[in-house]
């Protein structure tokens, strides 16, 4: 019997079935944050053999809906996924290569930024993307 892995525990805690594709995706993203679906699929196939593209998208969708993954969608770039969820952090994105890095909350506690007029909304999160060119692309 295999020892429990954090991915297995996370899936069970979220009420999701424990499957090899789900474990492969969560473990890959834990070490490779901000990966695209294509990058995740390539890694899962290297680990498990044949895994359909649809299966990878289903895993990403289920894990995102369950709160185990966060999907970020920088304009003009493919969606990226990460395991860092629930802390209202932000991102730096390279305009040229798409490299994405985490930035902790801009200031203060969640939501970090507060609009002057909330139009009646109860604001609980702010999503900020800082754009520029990374060290390698400058």
MDAnalysis code that builds the backbone (N, CA, C; Angstrom):
import MDAnalysis as mda
import numpy as np

u = mda.Universe.empty(414, n_residues=138, atom_resindex=np.repeat(np.arange(138), 3), trajectory=True)
u.add_TopologyAttr("name", ["N", "CA", "C"] * 138)
u.add_TopologyAttr("resid", np.arange(1, 139))
u.add_TopologyAttr("resname", ["UNK", "UNK", "UNK", "UNK", "UNK", "UNK", "UNK", "UNK", "UNK", "UNK", "UNK", "UNK", "UNK", "UNK", "UNK", "UNK", "UNK", "UNK", "UNK", "UNK", "UNK", "UNK", "UNK", "UNK", "UNK", "UNK", "UNK", "UNK", "UNK", "UNK", "UNK", "UNK", "UNK", "UNK", "UNK", "UNK", "UNK", "UNK", "UNK", "UNK", "UNK", "UNK", "UNK", "UNK", "UNK", "UNK", "UNK", "UNK", "UNK", "UNK", "UNK", "UNK", "UNK", "UNK", "UNK", "UNK", "UNK", "UNK", "UNK", "UNK", "UNK", "UNK", "UNK", "UNK", "UNK", "UNK", "UNK", "UNK", "UNK", "UNK", "UNK", "UNK", "UNK", "UNK", "UNK", "UNK", "UNK", "UNK", "UNK", "UNK", "UNK", "UNK", "UNK", "UNK", "UNK", "UNK", "UNK", "UNK", "UNK", "UNK", "UNK", "UNK", "UNK", "UNK", "UNK", "UNK", "UNK", "UNK", "UNK", "UNK", "UNK", "UNK", "UNK", "UNK", "UNK", "UNK", "UNK", "UNK", "UNK", "UNK", "UNK", "UNK", "UNK", "UNK", "UNK", "UNK", "UNK", "UNK", "UNK", "UNK", "UNK", "UNK", "UNK", "UNK", "UNK", "UNK", "UNK", "UNK", "UNK", "UNK", "UNK", "UNK", "UNK", "UNK", "UNK", "UNK", "UNK", "UNK"])
u.atoms.positions = np.array([
    [0.841, -1.188, 0.000],
    [0.000, 0.000, 0.000],
    [0.877, 1.240, 0.000],
    [0.527, 2.212, -0.863],
    [1.306, 3.448, -0.957],
    [0.967, 4.386, 0.193],
    [1.956, 5.091, 0.701],
    [1.658, 6.065, 1.750],
    [0.806, 7.202, 1.189],
    [0.064, 7.836, 2.069],
    [-0.775, 8.960, 1.657],
    [0.097, 10.115, 1.163],
    [-0.298, 10.715, 0.066],
    [0.405, 11.891, -0.430],
    [-0.462, 13.111, -0.161],
    [0.147, 14.277, -0.096],
    [-0.653, 15.486, 0.078],
    [-1.728, 15.626, -1.007],
    [-1.412, 15.254, -2.240],
    [-2.399, 15.357, -3.319],
    [-3.599, 14.462, -3.033],
    [-3.338, 13.254, -2.570],
    [-4.437, 12.339, -2.234],
    [-5.307, 12.940, -1.130],
    [-4.666, 13.470, -0.109],
    [-5.396, 14.070, 1.007],
    [-6.204, 15.275, 0.543],
    [-5.619, 16.090, -0.306],
    [-6.322, 17.270, -0.821],
    [-7.562, 16.862, -1.606],
    [-7.419, 15.866, -2.463],
    [-8.552, 15.405, -3.268],
    [-9.666, 14.878, -2.371],
    [-9.296, 14.067, -1.410],
    [-10.306, 13.516, -0.491],
    [-10.985, 14.629, 0.306],
    [-10.213, 15.565, 0.802],
    [-10.777, 16.668, 1.587],
    [-11.742, 17.517, 0.764],
    [-11.483, 17.606, -0.530],
    [-12.340, 18.392, -1.428],
    [-13.536, 17.575, -1.918],
    [-13.604, 16.297, -1.521],
    [-14.710, 15.456, -1.950],
    [-14.570, 14.932, -3.372],
    [-13.337, 14.928, -3.883],
    [-13.088, 14.434, -5.236],
    [-12.499, 13.031, -5.179],
    [-12.825, 12.238, -6.200],
    [-12.235, 10.906, -6.292],
    [-10.729, 11.030, -6.504],
    [-9.998, 10.113, -5.926],
    [-8.546, 10.083, -6.092],
    [-8.252, 9.255, -7.343],
    [-7.709, 9.919, -8.364],
    [-7.328, 9.236, -9.605],
    [-5.886, 9.582, -9.930],
    [-5.249, 8.744, -10.700],
    [-3.855, 8.997, -11.070],
    [-3.706, 10.304, -11.858],
    [-4.581, 10.623, -12.822],
    [-4.437, 11.908, -13.505],
    [-4.561, 13.109, -12.553],
    [-5.481, 13.038, -11.607],
    [-5.631, 14.148, -10.650],
    [-4.391, 14.294, -9.781],
    [-3.850, 13.180, -9.325],
    [-2.625, 13.228, -8.518],
    [-1.480, 13.799, -9.352],
    [-1.334, 13.334, -10.577],
    [-0.252, 13.812, -11.445],
    [-0.354, 15.309, -11.676],
    [-1.563, 15.806, -11.922],
    [-1.760, 17.238, -12.174],
    [-1.436, 18.049, -10.929],
    [-1.966, 17.668, -9.781],
    [-1.715, 18.424, -8.549],
    [-0.234, 18.418, -8.173],
    [0.403, 17.267, -8.306],
    [1.823, 17.193, -7.950],
    [2.686, 17.991, -8.923],
    [2.357, 17.973, -10.220],
    [3.105, 18.765, -11.200],
    [2.960, 20.252, -10.879],
    [1.730, 20.700, -10.660],
    [1.503, 22.122, -10.421],
    [2.089, 22.592, -9.095],
    [2.210, 21.705, -8.115],
    [2.834, 22.088, -6.846],
    [4.283, 22.509, -7.065],
    [4.941, 21.890, -8.022],
    [6.335, 22.222, -8.309],
    [6.530, 23.115, -9.509],
    [5.468, 23.346, -10.281],
    [5.551, 24.146, -11.506],
    [4.343, 25.079, -11.607],
    [4.267, 26.049, -10.693],
    [3.113, 26.944, -10.722],
    [3.070, 27.755, -12.022],
    [1.874, 28.186, -12.364],
    [1.617, 29.023, -13.536],
    [1.814, 28.262, -14.844],
    [1.626, 26.952, -14.808],
    [1.724, 26.133, -16.015],
    [0.439, 26.241, -16.827],
    [0.593, 26.123, -18.143],
    [-0.565, 26.089, -19.028],
    [-1.139, 24.672, -19.058],
    [-2.329, 24.526, -19.591],
    [-2.936, 23.198, -19.721],
    [-2.059, 22.295, -20.580],
    [-1.459, 22.841, -21.636],
    [-0.576, 22.043, -22.488],
    [0.645, 21.548, -21.719],
    [1.227, 22.395, -20.897],
    [2.378, 21.987, -20.097],
    [1.991, 20.911, -19.093],
    [0.826, 21.070, -18.483],
    [0.333, 20.075, -17.529],
    [0.099, 18.745, -18.243],
    [-0.503, 18.791, -19.423],
    [-0.783, 17.568, -20.184],
    [0.509, 16.843, -20.556],
    [1.503, 17.593, -21.003],
    [2.790, 16.988, -21.357],
    [3.402, 16.288, -20.154],
    [3.360, 16.944, -18.995],
    [3.924, 16.360, -17.776],
    [3.137, 15.128, -17.335],
    [1.817, 15.194, -17.417],
    [0.994, 14.046, -17.009],
    [1.249, 12.851, -17.923],
    [1.389, 13.106, -19.216],
    [1.663, 12.011, -20.154],
    [3.038, 11.403, -19.913],
    [4.001, 12.238, -19.562],
    [5.346, 11.720, -19.273],
    [5.315, 10.808, -18.053],
    [4.456, 11.120, -17.122],
    [4.369, 10.330, -15.889],
    [3.475, 9.102, -16.041],
    [2.350, 9.260, -16.748],
    [1.335, 8.207, -16.769],
    [1.198, 7.471, -18.100],
    [1.796, 7.996, -19.140],
    [1.555, 7.421, -20.465],
    [0.413, 8.154, -21.130],
    [-0.432, 7.433, -21.815],
    [-1.534, 8.042, -22.569],
    [-2.583, 8.632, -21.637],
    [-2.773, 9.935, -21.735],
    [-3.834, 10.650, -21.032],
    [-4.406, 11.631, -22.045],
    [-5.707, 11.614, -22.228],
    [-6.308, 12.485, -23.241],
    [-6.259, 13.949, -22.805],
    [-6.256, 14.804, -23.793],
    [-6.294, 16.243, -23.519],
    [-7.563, 16.581, -22.760],
    [-8.679, 15.974, -23.147],
    [-9.945, 16.226, -22.457],
    [-9.871, 15.821, -20.993],
    [-9.202, 14.714, -20.700],
    [-9.056, 14.283, -19.305],
    [-8.303, 15.329, -18.488],
    [-7.268, 15.916, -19.084],
    [-6.503, 16.957, -18.381],
    [-7.376, 18.176, -18.124],
    [-8.130, 18.604, -19.149],
    [-9.029, 19.748, -18.959],
    [-10.083, 19.443, -17.903],
    [-10.579, 18.210, -17.869],
    [-11.559, 17.827, -16.847],
    [-10.953, 17.884, -15.445],
    [-9.719, 17.406, -15.303],
    [-9.038, 17.454, -14.009],
    [-8.829, 18.911, -13.586],
    [-8.336, 19.738, -14.494],
    [-8.104, 21.152, -14.168],
    [-9.406, 21.837, -13.760],
    [-10.467, 21.555, -14.472],
    [-11.764, 22.150, -14.163],
    [-12.286, 21.686, -12.808],
    [-12.247, 20.384, -12.559],
    [-12.748, 19.844, -11.290],
    [-11.946, 20.377, -10.103],
    [-10.631, 20.409, -10.255],
    [-9.778, 20.870, -9.151],
    [-9.910, 22.378, -8.937],
    [-10.140, 23.133, -10.003],
    [-10.371, 24.573, -9.863],
    [-11.706, 24.818, -9.170],
    [-12.746, 24.110, -9.605],
    [-14.070, 24.263, -8.984],
    [-14.052, 23.881, -7.503],
    [-13.225, 22.918, -7.147],
    [-13.129, 22.463, -5.756],
    [-12.224, 23.348, -4.903],
    [-11.584, 24.341, -5.527],
    [-10.717, 25.247, -4.776],
    [-9.302, 24.747, -4.575],
    [-8.930, 23.650, -5.250],
    [-7.568, 23.126, -5.114],
    [-6.598, 23.834, -6.056],
    [-7.126, 24.409, -7.121],
    [-6.313, 25.138, -8.093],
    [-6.907, 26.508, -8.329],
    [-6.064, 27.405, -8.749],
    [-6.499, 28.735, -9.172],
    [-6.147, 28.874, -10.642],
    [-7.099, 29.355, -11.425],
    [-6.895, 29.602, -12.854],
    [-6.698, 31.097, -13.025],
    [-5.600, 31.468, -13.670],
    [-5.376, 32.877, -13.977],
    [-5.351, 33.010, -15.494],
    [-5.892, 34.106, -15.991],
    [-6.025, 34.302, -17.433],
    [-5.470, 35.660, -17.834],
    [-4.142, 35.771, -17.960],
    [-3.572, 37.046, -18.392],
    [-3.974, 37.331, -19.843],
    [-4.426, 38.537, -20.099],
    [-4.882, 38.923, -21.437],
    [-3.825, 38.604, -22.489],
    [-4.249, 37.949, -23.568],
    [-3.347, 37.643, -24.667],
    [-2.453, 36.438, -24.444],
    [-2.623, 35.746, -23.329],
    [-1.804, 34.583, -23.000],
    [-2.732, 33.437, -22.622],
    [-2.260, 32.185, -22.767],
    [-3.111, 31.063, -22.360],
    [-3.340, 31.054, -20.854],
    [-4.454, 30.471, -20.449],
    [-4.754, 30.334, -19.021],
    [-3.639, 29.543, -18.355],
    [-3.393, 29.879, -17.113],
    [-2.363, 29.212, -16.322],
    [-2.996, 28.754, -15.017],
    [-2.394, 27.738, -14.412],
    [-2.953, 27.148, -13.198],
    [-1.889, 27.091, -12.121],
    [-2.343, 27.221, -10.869],
    [-1.429, 27.150, -9.738],
    [-2.152, 26.563, -8.540],
    [-1.370, 26.045, -7.602],
    [-1.945, 25.459, -6.393],
    [-2.073, 26.482, -5.266],
    [-1.514, 27.649, -5.430],
    [-1.606, 28.684, -4.394],
    [-2.979, 29.345, -4.505],
    [-3.858, 29.006, -3.578],
    [-5.232, 29.504, -3.622],
    [-5.604, 30.176, -2.307],
    [-6.609, 31.010, -2.358],
    [-7.219, 31.550, -1.153],
    [-6.463, 32.628, -0.421],
    [-5.383, 33.148, -0.989],
    [-4.639, 34.166, -0.250],
    [-4.616, 35.518, -0.943],
    [-5.364, 35.678, -2.028],
    [-5.515, 36.965, -2.706],
    [-4.182, 37.560, -3.139],
    [-3.254, 36.720, -3.618],
    [-2.000, 37.254, -4.145],
    [-2.207, 37.684, -5.602],
    [-1.231, 38.373, -6.122],
    [-1.314, 38.942, -7.460],
    [-0.205, 38.354, -8.335],
    [-0.078, 38.866, -9.561],
    [0.891, 38.287, -10.492],
    [1.631, 39.344, -11.303],
    [2.870, 39.014, -11.631],
    [3.682, 39.740, -12.605],
    [3.677, 38.885, -13.866],
    [3.426, 39.483, -15.040],
    [3.395, 38.726, -16.292],
    [4.278, 39.428, -17.316],
    [5.167, 38.662, -17.939],
    [6.026, 39.199, -18.991],
    [5.211, 39.309, -20.278],
    [5.192, 40.502, -20.853],
    [4.460, 40.735, -22.102],
    [5.022, 39.927, -23.268],
    [6.289, 39.610, -23.202],
    [6.941, 38.947, -24.326],
    [6.833, 37.428, -24.257],
    [7.277, 36.823, -23.169],
    [7.322, 35.350, -23.094],
    [6.200, 34.743, -22.258],
    [5.475, 35.571, -21.492],
    [4.382, 35.068, -20.671],
    [4.788, 34.548, -19.304],
    [6.090, 34.617, -18.964],
    [6.523, 34.187, -17.633],
    [5.641, 34.854, -16.589],
    [5.179, 34.078, -15.627],
    [4.273, 34.590, -14.600],
    [4.864, 34.287, -13.235],
    [4.896, 35.296, -12.392],
    [5.434, 35.155, -11.029],
    [4.415, 35.696, -10.033],
    [4.425, 35.155, -8.831],
    [3.541, 35.617, -7.768],
    [4.049, 36.912, -7.154],
    [3.100, 37.727, -6.726],
    [3.385, 38.943, -5.963],
    [2.436, 38.911, -4.780],
    [2.974, 39.013, -3.589],
    [2.105, 39.021, -2.425],
    [1.238, 40.267, -2.425],
    [0.219, 40.255, -1.591],
    [-0.776, 41.318, -1.520],
    [-0.111, 42.697, -1.599],
    [-0.673, 43.555, -2.411],
    [-0.082, 44.857, -2.670],
    [0.072, 45.672, -1.392],
    [-0.962, 45.716, -0.569],
    [-0.842, 46.360, 0.731],
    [-2.000, 45.936, 1.607],
    [-1.723, 45.746, 2.840],
    [-2.774, 45.451, 3.799],
    [-3.376, 44.072, 3.670],
    [-4.523, 43.909, 4.287],
    [-5.235, 42.633, 4.308],
    [-6.160, 42.526, 3.102],
    [-6.611, 41.318, 2.857],
    [-7.542, 41.030, 1.776],
    [-8.706, 41.996, 1.836],
    [-9.115, 42.660, 0.786],
    [-8.780, 42.460, -0.607],
    [-7.591, 43.256, -1.117],
    [-6.794, 43.844, -0.316],
    [-5.564, 44.552, -0.685],
    [-5.818, 45.898, -1.332],
    [-6.801, 46.003, -2.157],
    [-7.163, 47.259, -2.806],
    [-8.654, 47.476, -2.597],
    [-9.031, 48.699, -2.362],
    [-10.452, 48.967, -2.150],
    [-10.903, 50.055, -3.105],
    [-11.958, 49.792, -3.905],
    [-12.453, 50.801, -4.832],
    [-13.110, 51.950, -4.074],
    [-13.082, 53.124, -4.689],
    [-13.702, 54.286, -4.067],
    [-15.207, 54.097, -3.940],
    [-15.837, 53.518, -4.965],
    [-17.273, 53.259, -4.953],
    [-17.489, 51.783, -5.277],
    [-18.113, 51.052, -4.387],
    [-18.314, 49.613, -4.597],
    [-19.604, 49.288, -5.334],
    [-20.418, 50.286, -5.649],
    [-21.688, 50.080, -6.358],
    [-22.547, 49.019, -5.678],
    [-22.455, 48.949, -4.364],
    [-23.266, 48.009, -3.609],
    [-22.680, 46.620, -3.466],
    [-21.512, 46.383, -4.064],
    [-20.867, 45.073, -3.953],
    [-20.206, 44.925, -2.589],
    [-20.160, 43.703, -2.068],
    [-19.362, 43.376, -0.888],
    [-18.055, 42.816, -1.438],
    [-17.057, 43.665, -1.599],
    [-15.792, 43.270, -2.226],
    [-14.993, 42.405, -1.271],
    [-14.571, 41.210, -1.757],
    [-13.784, 40.316, -0.914],
    [-12.479, 39.890, -1.563],
    [-12.229, 40.344, -2.778],
    [-10.990, 39.960, -3.456],
    [-10.653, 40.994, -4.519],
    [-9.366, 41.217, -4.706],
    [-8.877, 42.076, -5.781],
    [-7.862, 41.277, -6.581],
    [-7.938, 41.353, -7.892],
    [-6.994, 40.644, -8.748],
    [-6.216, 41.679, -9.547],
    [-4.913, 41.687, -9.328],
    [-4.054, 42.661, -9.981],
    [-3.011, 41.917, -10.810],
    [-2.812, 42.374, -12.031],
    [-1.755, 41.828, -12.877],
    [-0.816, 42.970, -13.222],
    [0.438, 42.796, -12.867],
    [1.474, 43.756, -13.224],
    [2.123, 43.265, -14.511],
    [2.179, 44.116, -15.516],
    [2.731, 43.750, -16.820],
    [4.085, 44.402, -17.026],
    [4.960, 43.712, -17.721],
    [6.279, 44.243, -18.052],
    [7.062, 43.214, -18.822],
    [8.368, 43.350, -18.786],
    [9.238, 42.371, -19.446],
    [10.158, 41.783, -18.408],
    [10.254, 40.455, -18.410],
    [11.086, 39.756, -17.423],
    [12.574, 40.005, -17.712],
    [13.370, 39.564, -16.783],
    [14.829, 39.722, -16.861],
    [15.385, 39.166, -18.177],
    [14.907, 37.995, -18.601],
    [15.434, 37.369, -19.818],
    [14.991, 38.059, -21.104],
    [13.859, 38.721, -21.072],
    [13.333, 39.359, -22.282],
    [13.750, 40.829, -22.422],
    [14.321, 41.412, -21.373],
    [14.737, 42.815, -21.454],
    [15.934, 42.989, -22.315],
])
